[in-house]
Amino acid sequence: MSVDGWNTVLVLGGIRSGKSEFAEFLVAEAPTVRYVATSAAGDPTDAEWAARLEAHRARRPGSWTTEETADDPRRLADVVASAGPNETLLVDDLGGWVTVLLDPAHQPADDTATIAELADAVRACPARLVLVSPEVGLSLVPTTPLGRAFVDALGAANRAVADACDAVVLVVAGQACWLKAPAAPGGGGGAVPAPQAAVPAPAATTAAQGAAAQGAATAAGGGHDDRAALPQVLTPTTAPEPAGAPWAAPTMALPVVATGLVIQPGMELPMPDEYTGPQAVERLATLDVPGAGLGVLERVVGFAAATQGTPTPKPWDSVRVLLLHGDHAGGAAAGAPPGESARRAAQARAGQGVLARLAAENGASLQVVETPASEPIERLPALDHEQVEQALRYGWRLAEEAAEAGVRLLVLAACGAGTDAAAAAVLAATAGAEPPAVLGRVVTAGGEIDDAAWMRRCAAVRDALHRTRRSPRDAKDVLAELGGGDIAVATGVLLGATARRLPVLLDGPVGLAAGMVSRDLAGQARHWCLLADHGGHPAVRLAADVLGLDPLLDLRLDLGEGANALTALPLLRSVLSLAAALPARPGPDDAATVADEAAAAGTGGDGAGDDGDGAGGAAADRGTDGDDGGAEFVEPEPAGPGPATTAPTGTTASAGAAEPAGPEPDPAGRRAD
């Protein structure tokens, strides 16, 4: 969640204060949300009220589900009480709920008892719960009995629910002020002071806005900030809990429906266009290129054409880098400096380091994603099955958010201790690889080879495979037993990107291991992946061979997973730009026309007259009619025995043909014709 340390929060605010937008912002990172609507439909002739309701509906993502409680105000407490610990609920709003509660159709009723039931349900709710309510305490006392009854009931409801919630925030003119701060994440009794936060704008923050904010911070500091300018993007700290009921059958289309999201084997996701890719490659042969063409980089054009559905694909103008940070405990992380991966992730968040610099150079946004930490696979499963489901849904939602923000290419990156060993274990389970053959050498911070650490990693993978020798080898079991949080989230990203027809640039063992796992869930996912460089990593080489992903380059870069791909991205964009902008090669008729135009320009321009110093005079000296482009070619006579002339039959050799310099070759040294 965007604000940590709370499980339930009450968002108060006046009319048009931005309270609903702020509440939606709090749950924006959850893959699915159950939206509980409390207001009645209203008068069908009231167009303004209908427009308000429609505006609320339009803001909800497609993965959210909506539940109505207007028919029975007591049902709201039941909905909150029955929510599970893996769900996220957004109740909007308590003002509408009180209106329904006071409706004569529900009278006589014990309003105080109903409000107390709701407060008790909120206090005991295990789910992530956000409630929205109007703050009426600052207004005048209504002059009508019905108005006073409404204000009294809503004030009592706000007080009871605020007391039951972990946190309370008041939104005034779009500015969020925390009245009851969230508890400390460490479980201490104190409260964490929560800074004021503005309600986010409806549109995603752009790169220009991020650059402007950075410039303002630099100006405030009075010095020059040489950090790479990166757009401000979401940087979640924990994987949100999924919501929704599971499906009973495999999906035959995009698996986002009202009942929730289920990721399971046999999903039928979209495939790239099977016609536009070959058409784009065939079109390359017709372009006006002086050389032999683009070589192996023709595959980039074919891939982009198939994923974009056009024979003339455009360069990827909007790119997002997803940096997955999650450590693996135990022997898998042998030789990794403690805290190094966390330092890399923090560095990326600050716009520093190799990955952030390259992202800035490419104009790409960077999103740091915290994934669940993995247990020592030699002794325990890396994750439990519930965590795997959460991680898959979370990755899917990350891809959906990128697609909704207009991203055209995802770059999958990772930084975490033990990722190489986890990928090797996944490859051993899915492709029958020998762990020592796919585990890269361990290099210390000083550049030395640590073979002892490499052997401990091999032993950890060996013991993990022995521990799971009788376990199923389906996708989710492999992720739970061996893969861990980062590979599970990466698998969800690949599946979600496939569902949204969003290509993914892979780079490194985590992305390739996720590609291996995704085969059993949706075989279409690998067709949306592109591998720029194998980096010399043995696991990447093997997984790419199994998936049919031929690396485009052989640069053997080792800048970190994701950074290698960003280094190659400008080259890939240049290829797409050329393929889209170059004209077709002129045909024979077009070439003749160009030659005639050139000849005309050579004889009718300045200095091209009969004067001996001009081009025409020079051509006359050579015995031709005009410039070289319009002269008839005459082959010189061969030296030595052979035909006396190469002129056509009935003609003689040119009298002005030059004799060869030097002695005549020995006839004995030539083959007689």
N, C-alpha and C positions, 0 to 999 in steps of 0.2 A: 504494500500500500504506500501511497505517497506520504502519509503521516504514520510513523510507527509508534508502537507503545499503546495502542488502543484496540479494543475489539468492537465496542459500540460507541457511536458518536451522534450527538444531536446538533444539527445545523439550524440556527435561528437566523431570522432576518426579516426585514420589512418587504413590502410589495416592490418588485423590480429591483431588489437589492443584489441579486446574483446568487442567492442562497442555493437554488436548485443546480445552477452550473457548478458551484463549488462542491456540492455533494456528489455530482456526477464525476467531477475531477478526482475525488477521493477514491472512487472505485474504478477509475478508468483502466487500471492495469490488470484488473481481474479478467480472466478469459471469458467468463459468463457471469451475468448478474440477473437476479430475480427482482424485477421492478414491481413494487406493490403500489398500485394506484388506488387512492382512497376516495377521490372526488366522484360525485355523481355526474352523469352525462349532461345534466342541465337542460335548459329550455332549447328545443331543437331550432327555434327561430332566432336564438341569440348567436349571431354569426361571430361576434367578437370573442365570446367564451369558447366556441368551437375552434377558432383560430389559435387561442392559447393552448388548448389541449393538443391540437395538431403540431404546434411548435415543440411541445414536450416530446411527442412521439417521434418527431423527425430527428431529434438529437440522440435517440437511443441507438446504439450499434445493433447490427443484425443478430449478433450472438446473444443479446439480452432477451429474456422472456418477461412477459407482463402478466400480472395477476390482479384482478379487480376484487375489492372488498366493499364496494359501495352498497351492496345489497344488505349486508349485515355488519354493522360496526363492531360487534363482538368477535367477528372472525379474524380481525387483525391480530389480536392477542394469540389466537390459535396458530396463525401463520408464523408469527415470530417464535412461538414456543416450539413449533415442530421443525424449525430449520436445523439442518445438520451442521457439524463443525467445518465441513468443506464448502459451505455455501456463502454467497455474498448477497445481502439483501439491501435494497434501497427503497425506503418508504417515503412517498411524496404525495401529500403532506398531511400533517396532523390537523391543520385547519380544515381541510376537506373532510377529514374523519370526524371532527367535532360537529361540523355542519350536518353530517348524516346522523350522528348520534342524537342531535337535538331535533331531528326531523319528527313531526307529529306522527309519522307512520311507525316510528319505533318507540313511541311513548304508550303507557308510562314505562320508564326505565330508571334504574339506579345508576345515574351518570358517575357518581363517585366510585362505585364498585367497579364499573367498567374501566375507568381510568386506572384504578389500582391494579386490575388484572393485567392491563397493558404494561404498566411499570414493572410488575413482577416478571412478566414474560421477557421484557427487555433485560432485566437484571440477570436472568438465568440463561439468556440466549447464548449458545456456543458459536454461532455464526458471526461473520463480519457483518455488522448492521449499521446502516446510516439512516437516520430519520430526519426529515425536513419539517420545519414548522414555522409559521409566522410569529413574530414577536409583537405582541399587542400591548405590552406593558407601558410603552411610551406615548400611547395615543390618549385622546380625551375619553372620558367615561361616556359611553353612548347614552343618548337621551331616550331610547326606547327600551321597553322590558326585554324584547327579544335580543336586541344588541347587547344589553348588559349580561344576559344569560350566556350568550356566545363568548363574550370576553372572559367572563368568570370561568367557564368550562375550559376554554383554551388555555388560560393562565394556569389553572390547576393541572391540566395535562402536561404543559411545558415543564412545570416545577417537578412533577412526579417523574417524568421521563428523564429530565436532566439529572435528577438525583440518582437514577438507575444507570445512566450511561457512564462510560469511562472518561469521555471527553465531551466538552460543549464548546461550540464556536459560534460567534455572532458575526454575520456578514452585513457590513454597512457600506453602501455605495461601492460594492465590489471588493471591499477590503475585509479580510478575515481576521478577526480578533479572538484569540482563544480565551474563553472565560474559565474553563476547567481544563487544564493542560493534561495531556496523556501521561500515564504513569511511566516511570523509568523502565526501559526495555530490560534491564538487568533484574527486575523484580523487586527493587528496593521500594521502600515506602514513600520516598520523596517523589516529587513531580518534576518533570522536565520542562523548563520554560520553553514555550513554543513561540517562535517569532511570528510576527504578522506576515500574512501571505495574501497576495492579490488573487482574485478569482481569475483563472486562466481564460484567455480569449478563446472563442469557439474554434478558430482555425489553429492548426499546428504551428508552433514557432518556426520561423523560417531562418535560413542561414544569415540573411541580412539583419534580422532582429538580434540574433546571437552575436554577430560581429559588432552591432551598435552597442549592445550591453557590455561587451568586452571593452570597447573603446571608452565607454563611460567609466568603467572601473579603473582603466589605466589613467584617465584624466584625474580621477579622484585621488589616485595614489601618487600623482605628481611625477611619475617616471615612465619609461618606455617598457611596454610589455611585449616581449618577442615570442610569446606563445602562439601556436597556430590557432587561427580563428575558426572555431567549430560552432555549428549551430547547437542551440540548447535543446537537448532531447531527453526523453524519459530515461532515468537510471534507477530502475527498481532495485530494492534491496532484498526482497524475498519473493518467491514464486507465489502468486495469489492462489487461493484455493478455488478449484473448479466448482461449478454449480450445474444443476440440471439432472434430470433422470436419464439413465442409460437407454440406449436403443435395444430393441429386441432382435433386429435383423441387420445384416450388412447394408450399408448405404449404397444406393445406385447413383448418387449425385453428390453435390457438395454437402458434406455432413454437418450442416448447421441448421437445425430445425427448432421448433418451439419447445421440444422436450429436452433439449440440451445437445451436447457434443460427445460423441463416442468415437474413439480412435481404435480401430480393430482391424484384424487381417481381412483382406479381400475388398478394401475400399476401392471404388472406381472413381478415380480423379481424372482431370483433363490431361490430354496428351498434346504436345506441340503440334502445330500444323504440319502434316506430312507432305504437303505439296510446295509450300512457299520456300522451305529450306533448299531443296534441289533447284527450284527456279532461281533463287538468288545466286547459287553457285554457277549455274549455267549463264546467268546474266553477266557474271564477272568476266567470262571469256569474250564478251562483246565490248568491253570498256576500252577506252583509248589509253592503254598502258604501254609505255615504251618497252618494258621488259616482259618476262614470262608470266608475271602476275604476282599474287600474294602468297604463293606457296602453301604451307600448312595452315596459315592464318585464314585461308578460305573457310576453314571450319568455323571460325568465329562468325563470319557473315552468315553461313548456313544456320548456325545455332540461333543467332539473333533474329533471323528471318522467321524461323519456325516458331520461336517463342513470342514474337511480335505479330505473327500472322500476316506478313507482307513481304514481297520479294525485294523491297528496297528498305531494309531496316535502318532505324536511326541510332546514332550513338546513345548510350545510356546517360541521360542528362541528370537523373536523380538517383543517387546511390546511398545506401545505408549500410554501415558496418555494425554487425552485432557481435560484441566481444563477450563471450561467455566465460565467466570466472567461477570456477569451482574446484576445490582441492580434493584429492583422493588420499585417504589415510593409509598407514601401514607401509609395507614394502614396496608398493607401487610408486611411492614418492621418494624412494631411497636416492640420496644424493642431491635432492632439491633443497636449496637454502630456505630455512624457515622464514615465512613472511614475504618471500620474493614475489609470488603471484599476486598477493594483495597489494604490494607496492606497485606492480605493473598496472593493476586495475585502477588504483588511485591516480597514478600518473596519467592514464588515459582520460579519466574524468576531468583532470585539470588541464587537458589540452596539451599535454607534454608527452615526450617519448616518440619512438619510431612510428607506432601505429597512428597516433593522433596527428603527427606531422604529415604523414602520407595521406591520411584522410583529408586534411585541410588542403593539401596540394591538389587532390582530386575533386574538391568541392563536395565531399561525402559527409553525411552526418554520422555520428558515432554514438552508439548506445551500449552502455556497460550493463550487462545482465548478470545478476548474482544467481547462481544455480545451487541446488542443494548439495551440501558436502557429502562425500561418499565414505562408507565404512571400509575397513581393511578387507579387501576381497579374498585374501587368503584364509580368513577366519569367518567372515560374515557376508551376507548379501550386501551389495553396495547401497541399495535402497530397498524399502518395502514396496509392495505393489501399489499401495495408495499414492506414495510419492512419485512413482513412475507415471501413474495416470495424471497427476497434477503437473508434472514436468512436461509431458506430451501436450497437454492442453495449453500450458503456458507458452511453449514454443509456437504452437499453432496461432495463438493470439498475437504474439510478437510479429509474425508474418502478416497477419491480417491488418494490424495497425500500420505496418509499413505500406501495404498496398493501399489502404485508405488514405494515407498521407501523400500518395502520388509517387512513391518510390518505384523505380523501374529495374533496379538490380540490388540484390542483397549480397553482401560479402560476409561469409561466416568466419569468425575469428575466435580464438580461445587462448586463455592463459590460466594455467592451473598446475599444481604439483601432481604428478602421477598420470597425466593425460596419455602419455605414450604407452605406459603399461596397460591402462584400461583399454586403449584402442587395440593393443596387441591381443588382449584377452578376448575382445569382441571378434577380432579376425580369426582367432583360433577356434572360437565357437561357431562362427558362421561360414568360414571358408576353409577350415581344416588346416590353418597355417601353424607352423612351428614357432612358438614364441621367440626363441633366440634369433630366428631368421627375420622377424619383423620388428624387433626392438632395436631402436637406434642407440648408438653409443652415448654414454652419459658424459657430458662436458661440464667441468666446473666453471665457476665465475672467472677463474684465472686462465681458462682455455686449455686445461689439462684433461686428459681422458681418465675417468674414474671407473675402472673395470670392476672394482669391488661393488660399487653401487649398482652397476649394470647386472651383476650376478644376483644381487638381492632382488632386483626387479624381476628377473627371469624366474627366480624361485617363488616370488609372490604369485606370478601368473600361473606357474606350474601347479602350485598348491590350490589356487582358486579353481583351476580346471579339474583337479582331482576331487575337490569338494563338491563340485556341481556335475560330476560325471553321470549321475542318474537323473539330473534335472531336465525338464523340457528345454528344447532349444528354440522355442518360438520367440518372436521379437521382444515382447514385454518381459519374458523370463530372462532373456539375455541382458536386457537393460537393468533389471532388478538385481541379478546375481553378479554381473560383471561390469556393465557399462557405467553406471553412476549418473549423477545429476546433469553434468554438462553434455554428455552424449545423448541423454534422454531429451533434454531441451532442444539440442541441435536436431534430433530426429523430428520433434514436433515442428520446428521451423521449416524443415524440408517439406513436410506434409502440408503445412499451412500455405507455404509458398506455391506448392503444386496446385492446391485447390484454388488459389487466386491467380494462377498463370504468371507467377513472378519468378524469373530466373535467379539462380543462386550461383555465385562464384565460390568454389571450394578451395581450401588451402590448408592442408595439414591433417594430422591423424584423427582429430575429433570429428571434423566434417566428413571425412571418408568413412569412419566407423559408423557415423549416423546414416550415411548412404547405404551401408551394408545392412543395417537394421531395417531401414525403411523399405527395403525390397519386399519383406514379408507382410508389410502393412498396406503398401500401395506401390506396385511395381512401376508406376508412371513417374515416380519422384526422380529417379536417376536421369530421366530425359530432360529435366529442367535444370540440371547441374552442369557446370563448366569448370574444368580444372586447368588453371593457367600454367602451373609449374609443380613438379613433384618434389622439388627441394632436395632431392637425393635421399628422402626418407623411405626406408624399406616398407613400412606399413602402408604409406601412401601409394607406393608403386604397386603393391599387390592388390590393394582394394581398388585402385583405378583400373587394373587389368580385369578384375572380376566384374566391375560395374560397366566396363566398356567405355571408360572416360580416358581418352588418350590425352596426356598433357600437351598443351600447345607449345610450351617452351621447355628448355633444359638449362635454366640459369643456375640451378643448385643454390638458390638463395636460402639463407637461414636467419631471417630477421624476426621470426616469430610467426605463429599461425595467424594469417590475415594480412600481415604486412607484406609478405611475398606477393600476394595477389594484388594488393594496391600498387606495388611497384610495377607490375605488368599492365595494370589497367589503362594507363595513357596510351600504350601501344595498341591495345584492343580497340579503344575508342578511335584512334587514328585510322585503323583499318576500316571501321564502320563508316567513318566520315568520307574516306576515299570512295568506298563502294557506293555511297549514296550520292556523291557530288560529281564524280567523273562522267563525262559524256560518252556516248557510244563511239566506237572506232569508225571512221569514215569508210564507206564502201567504195568500189571501183569508180562509179560515176562521180561520187563526191570527191575522190582523189583527183580525177581529171579536171573537175571544176576548180579545185584549189590550185592545180598546176597552171591552168589557163590564167587564173587571176594573178598568180605570181609572175607569169611571163608578161602579162599586160603591165603589171607594176614595174617590171624591169625595163621595158622599152618606152614607156610613156612618162617616166618620172624625171626628176631633176638629174642632170649628169648622165642620162642614158641615151643620148643621141648618137649621131654618126661620128662624132668627134673621137679621135683615136684614144683620148685619155679616158673616155667614158666606158660604161659596161658594154655598150654596143660595139665600140671599137675594139675592145679586148676580145669580144666574142668573134669579131671578124678576123682578128689576128690568128685565132685558133681554127679558123676555117669552119665555123658553125653559124647557124642562122639564129642568133639571139643568145639568151643565157643558157647555162648548162641544163636547166630543167626542161627546155624545149628542144634540145639538140638530139639528133638521132645517134645512137651509140654505134661506133664502128670498131669491131674487134681487130686488134693488131695482127699482122701476119706472124706465124710461128717461125722460129729459127730452126735451121737444119732441114733434113729431108722431111717430106710430107707434102700435103696439099700446097699448091703455089699461092693460094689465097683462100680466105674465109668469106669472101664476098659472095652474095647470092649468085646463082647460075645466070650466065649471060652478062655478068659485069666483071670488071677488073678491079684489082686492088687499088686503093687510093694511091695516087702518084706521090702524095706527100707523106707516105708512111715512113716512119723512122726506122733506120737499120739498127739492129741490136749492137750495143757497145761491147767491145772486147772480142776475143777470139771465138770462133764458131765451135760449138761442142763437137766432140768426136762422134761421128755417125755410128761407130761401132757400139757406143754406149747407149744407144736408143733402140727400142723395139721397132722393128719394121712393121709398117701398117699393111 
